[in-house]
Amino acid sequence: MVTETFRITREQAELYEERFVPALFRNWVDPVLDGAGVRTGQRVLDVACGTGVVARNAADRVGGTGSVIGLDVNPAMLEVARNVRPELDWRTGDAADLPFDDDDFDVVTCQAALMFFPDPTAALREMARVTRPGGVVAVQVFSALPKQPAYGPWIAMVAEHAGPGATQMLGTYWVHGDADALRARCADAGLRVTAVQEHIRPAYFASVEAMVLTEVNSTPLADRLKPSELQRILAESAPILGHFRTGDHLEIPLAGHVLVATPT
């Protein structure tokens, strides 16, 4: 069973590394690696590694006596990852059928990717399988929308103009935000949760308009909004998001948690 079905182009992967990694995903690397306790000499697998920001930072932590593998289903992501750190081990593979032996890794990480898996329980079960007894699985997800200080009220406003379907279209990131539900899913997958660590980390945008257009254009909402509706959304976004401006950029707080577990 394939859990990851989408494909992206090399151009999209380069854009991801250039913009989204420094603006968002790099800010969650330390919570993931600290939560997992990654240290010198360990063998680490990063599942759905994208362009490799977690894997390459893990490699710096484990040093020459450790090893890190970054795995992703998207060849374009891995091409960019290899371009950034060609000396690391990048593999093509699916999270629901990891191409590794049982008990192969000390640590398995998965940053901001669980929501893209059609069968997240199968992916968690595979992470548990390849982690040695006493090893650690660390999964980072974003908190539920009501706990998001910026995105919560902003998406509610968008739905007033675009209809309730907008909440679903803008809702991918929040689908695993219920920590209790994720605990139960982990139990079904053969993982015992030892900690749920809550964090708030920033996402950076050049302006309110840049944030709004980034979010709208990355979803089907872009094709459904009338120009007049988009203009109203842009106008009403300013009072909701403007107070998150810091200096010459927008600093949007994102709530999330890192779930730390060990195989049962």
Secondary structure, DSSP 4 states (H G I P E B T S, - for coil): --S------HHHHHHIIIIIHHHTGGGGHHHHHHHHT--TT-EEEEET-TTSHHHHHHHHHHGGGSEEEEEES-HHHHHHHHHH-TTSEEEE--TTS-SS-TT-EEEEEEES-GGG-SSHHHHHHHHHHHEEEEEEEEEEEEPPGGG-TTHHHHHHHHHHHH-THHHHHT-GGGTT--HHHHHHHHHHTTEEEEEEEEEEEEEEESSHHHHHHHHHHTSTHHHH--HHHHHHHHHHHHHHHGGGEETTEEEEEEEEEEEEEEE-
